[in-house]
């Protein structure tokens, strides 16, 4: 192999390596842009209201916003925050609460009492089982202390 052929072979080798590096970088760039997540805006961007000129300036009627604990302008009852619904959860459907909760999965005789009981908001505002005579006697028969 002549000196010129060795130089040409070296130049070709460098060219092939550079091409491989550039292709690798381009492939990485295309992969990283392929996993971008587009989240559309849910509200239109806020734009300032145009400043009225004296010729077009008219008073805009405004309505005061009533605090939640006061009557609104229609005269209806005070507004209260809407409470989450009470839900039944737990492995044996024995938990009554605002959130779904996990529990251990053991069998207790008292858990059958809750199958026909009502899970709802109690007088104190918390979720709980409504203590009816049927539920009370069922829980008592299963050996659970009832206060």
N, C-alpha and C positions, 0 to 999 in steps of 0.2 A: 504494500500500500504506500503510495507516494505521500509526501508531505502535504500536498494540496488536497488529496483525498481525505487525509486525517482531519484537516481543518474544516473541510466541508461536512464531514461526519459529525464533528463537534458542534458546528453551527446548527445542523439539523437536530441533534439531540437537545440542545438548548431551546430551540424553537418548539419541539414536541413537548418538553417540560413546561414551558411558559403557556402553551395552548391548554395543557391539562389543568394547570393552576387556574387560568381564566375561566375555563368551563366549570370547574369545581366551584369557584366563587359565584358565578352566574347561577348555578343550580341552587346553591345555598340561599341566595337572595330571592329566587323564585319561590322556594319552600317557605321562607319566613314571611313573605307577603301573602302566601296562600292561607295562612292561619289567622289573618287579621279578622277581628270581629267588628261588624258594623252594627252600631246601636243607633237607630234613628232618634232624633229629638222628639219628645212627646209634646212639647209646647212650642208655639211660634216664638221666635225671638222678640223680646220687648223692644218697641220703638217708641221714642218720645212723641207725645201728642204735639201736633203743630201749635205754635203760639198764635192765638187769635190776633188779628189786626183790629184796630178800633172800628173799622167799618163792619166787620163780621162778628165782633165780640158780642155774644149773648150769654147770659148767665146759664150755666148748666145746673139743673136741679140735682141735689145730692140727697141721699138718704142715709141717716146715721145707722151704723151697725150696732145692734143691741148686744150686750155681753150675753153669754150663754145662760146666766142665771136670772136674766130679766125677760119680761115679755117682749116678743118681737112686735113690729109695727102692725101686724094684722090682728093683734089682740089675743093670739092663741096662748096656750099654757107655756110656761117656761120650758126651754129645751134642755134636755139632759143628754149626756153622752150615751150612745147606744152601747150596751154591754155585749160582750161576746156571748154566743150561745153556750150553754153547758153541754159537754159531750161525755160519753161513756167510753172509757178506755181501760187498759190493763189486760193482762193475759186472759183473765177470767171475766172480763167486763165488770169488774168490781169497783172501779175508780170513777168518780163523778167530779169533773173539773172543767176549767176553761181551756185547758190544753190536753192534747193526747199524751199520756204518760205510759211508760213501760213498767211492768212489774214482774216479779218472779212468777213462775208458772207452777205453783203448787195448788192442790185442791183443798178447799175449805168448805165445809158444809154451808156456811153462811153465804157464800157467793151465789148460791142458787136463789137466795132471797131477793137479790138485786135484779134478776131477770125480768120481773114484772113491776119493779119499782120505778118511780119517776125521778130522773136526774134533772133538776131545775134550780133556778135561783131561789135562795131562801130569804127570809126576812132581813137578814144582815147583809144581803147583796152578794154573798158568796155562793158558788155552786155547791150543791149537796143533794143527798138522797132525801126526798120528802118522806118524813116518818109518818106513815099511816098505821092504823091498827094491824093491818095485814103484815106489813113489813116488821113492825115491832114484835108481833107474836112469832113470826118466822125466825127473826134473829134471836129471840129469846129461846125458842125451841132448839136452835142450833148451838146453844151454849154461849152465845156472845153476851157480854155485859152491856146493858143499854142504860144510858143516863137519862 
